[in-house]
Amino acid sequence: MPILADFIDTAKKAMPDVLRCNIAGILKQLITIHSYSMNDHTHGKCICGAATNGAGLCTVCSCKSMGVGRILMALIFVVGGFGFLTGFASQASSLGNMEYTIPLFNIFPGVLMVLVALLLKLGGGLALLTGYQTRHAALALIVYVVLATLMFHVGEGQMTNFLKNLAVIGGLLYIMAAGPGAWAIDTKKATVSSAETESTE
């Protein structure tokens, strides 16, 4: 990486001593990350330095990345679900008096719609957050997002929200396929079950 190396040397000469060390260190980190992405990634080495079975992250980093992604995905549902819970009456009134693009939704009372939303959004969100029955929770949330999209985000001026919901569905599908990752009840159960199986063999 001669270009970045020359840039670091130039930075050292041009900057005061107070800034020189920190900025040069950051640039060296960028070289390290670039080196990983261009070389180690294809030679069985994780960004943390651990060996892998092939290209990608090691088992620990992969599991933690999946766990962080699952938790971040769950937050939007948990926070929104608690909003439904604390504003139950107003939400029920608002949903019951709304005219929907798809006429089918107009026949349902607002109270029923809020109850279904609480079950799917808050219940599924909490399950996803804790990693309990993760794949079922993700499926329930997909159902919720599909329903919410059909009710509120189909029509003129809704393209951004529509695409955002598609992205959320994509993330939930990935969780269903890949599993919960770290910091999940399901993962702990699987670890305990695996250890018990090994001890009986």
C-alpha positions in Angstrom: 0.0 0.0 0.0 2.6 2.7 -1.1 0.0 5.4 -1.6 -1.4 5.2 2.0 2.2 4.8 3.4 3.3 8.0 1.6 0.1 9.7 2.9 1.0 8.7 6.5 4.5 10.1 6.1 3.2 13.3 4.8 0.7 13.5 7.7 3.5 13.0 10.2 5.5 15.9 8.8 2.6 18.3 8.3 0.8 17.9 11.7 1.7 19.0 15.2 3.0 16.4 17.6 -0.2 16.3 19.5 -2.3 15.1 16.5 0.4 13.2 14.7 0.3 10.0 16.7 -3.5 9.6 16.8 -4.2 10.3 13.1 -1.3 8.1 11.9 -2.6 5.3 14.1 -6.1 5.6 12.6 -4.6 5.5 9.1 -2.6 2.4 10.0 -5.9 0.8 11.3 -7.4 1.5 7.9 -4.5 -0.2 6.2 -5.0 -3.2 8.5 -8.7 -3.4 7.7 -8.0 -3.0 4.0 -5.4 -5.7 4.2 -7.9 -8.0 5.9 -10.6 -7.3 3.2 -8.2 -7.9 0.4 -6.0 -10.7 1.7 -7.0 -12.4 5.0 -10.7 -12.6 4.0 -9.7 -15.1 1.3 -7.2 -17.0 3.3 -9.2 -18.2 6.2 -8.5 -15.4 8.7 -11.1 -13.4 10.6 -10.8 -9.6 11.2 -10.1 -10.4 14.9 -7.1 -12.5 13.8 -8.6 -15.9 14.5 -8.5 -18.6 11.9 -11.6 -19.6 10.1 -12.6 -22.6 8.0 -12.8 -20.4 4.9 -13.6 -16.9 3.8 -15.6 -14.8 6.4 -15.7 -14.3 10.1 -14.6 -16.8 12.8 -17.4 -18.6 14.7 -17.2 -16.2 17.7 -17.4 -13.0 15.6 -20.0 -14.4 13.4 -22.2 -15.4 16.3 -21.8 -12.0 18.0 -22.5 -10.2 14.8 -25.7 -12.2 14.3 -26.7 -11.4 17.9 -26.2 -7.7 17.5 -28.2 -7.7 14.3 -31.0 -9.6 15.9 -31.2 -7.2 18.9 -31.1 -4.1 16.7 -33.9 -5.5 14.5 -36.0 -6.3 17.5 -35.8 -2.7 18.9 -38.1 -1.2 16.3 -40.8 -3.7 17.2 -40.4 -3.5 21.0 -40.5 0.3 21.1 -43.4 0.5 18.7 -45.2 -2.3 20.6 -45.0 -0.5 23.9 -46.4 2.6 22.1 -49.4 0.5 21.2 -49.7 -0.7 24.8 -49.5 2.7 26.5 -51.8 4.3 24.0 -54.2 1.5 23.6 -57.5 3.5 23.6 -56.3 6.2 21.2 -54.7 3.7 18.9 -57.9 1.6 18.8 -60.0 4.7 18.0 -57.6 5.9 15.3 -57.4 2.5 13.6 -61.2 1.9 13.9 -62.0 5.3 12.2 -59.4 5.0 9.4 -60.3 4.4 5.8 -58.0 1.8 4.3 -56.8 1.5 0.7 -57.8 -2.2 0.9 -61.5 -2.3 1.9 -61.1 -5.7 3.7 -59.4 -3.9 6.6 -62.4 -1.6 7.1 -64.6 -4.4 8.5 -62.3 -5.0 11.6 -62.9 -3.0 14.8 -59.9 -0.9 16.0 -59.7 -2.8 19.3 -59.2 -6.1 17.5 -56.5 -4.6 15.2 -54.6 -3.2 18.2 -54.8 -6.6 20.0 -53.4 -8.4 17.0 -50.7 -5.7 16.6 -49.7 -6.1 20.3 -49.5 -9.9 19.9 -47.4 -9.8 16.8 -45.4 -6.6 17.2 -44.7 -6.5 21.0 -44.8 -10.3 21.6 -42.8 -11.1 18.5 -40.4 -8.2 19.2 -39.7 -9.3 22.8 -39.2 -12.9 21.7 -36.8 -11.7 19.0 -35.0 -9.5 21.4 -34.4 -12.3 23.9 -33.8 -14.9 21.2 -36.6 -17.1 22.3 -38.2 -19.2 19.6 -36.4 -16.9 17.3 -37.5 -18.3 13.9 -41.2 -18.3 15.0 -40.8 -14.8 16.3 -39.3 -13.6 13.0 -42.1 -15.3 11.1 -44.7 -13.5 13.3 -43.0 -10.2 12.7 -43.0 -10.8 9.0 -46.8 -11.3 9.1 -47.1 -8.1 11.1 -45.0 -6.1 8.6 -46.9 -7.5 5.6 -50.2 -6.5 7.2 -48.9 -3.0 8.2 -47.6 -2.5 4.7 -50.9 -3.4 3.1 -52.8 -1.2 5.5 -50.7 1.9 5.5 -48.0 1.9 3.0 -49.6 1.0 -0.3 -50.4 4.0 -2.5 -49.1 7.4 -3.6 -46.2 8.8 -1.6 -45.5 5.6 0.3 -42.6 4.3 -1.8 -40.0 5.0 0.9 -42.0 3.3 3.7 -42.8 0.5 1.4 -39.2 -0.2 0.5 -38.2 0.2 4.2 -40.7 -2.5 5.2 -39.3 -4.8 2.4 -35.9 -4.3 3.9 -37.1 -5.2 7.4 -38.8 -8.4 5.9 -35.5 -9.2 4.3 -33.6 -8.9 7.6 -36.2 -11.1 9.3 -35.9 -13.7 6.6 -32.1 -13.7 7.2 -32.6 -14.2 10.9 -35.0 -17.1 10.2 -32.3 -18.7 7.9 -29.2 -18.0 10.0 -30.5 -18.3 13.5 -30.4 -16.0 16.6 -26.7 -15.7 17.2 -25.2 -14.7 20.5 -27.1 -13.6 23.7 -30.1 -15.7 22.8 -32.2 -18.1 24.9 -32.3 -20.5 21.9 -28.5 -20.5 21.6 -28.1 -21.2 25.3 -30.6 -24.1 25.1 -28.8 -25.5 22.0 -25.4 -25.3 23.8 -26.7 -27.0 26.9 -28.4 -29.7 24.8 -25.2 -30.3 22.9 -23.2 -30.5 26.1 -25.6 -33.0 27.6 -25.6 -35.1 24.4 -21.8 -35.2 24.4 -21.7 -36.2 28.1 -23.9 -39.2 27.5 -21.9 -40.5 24.6 
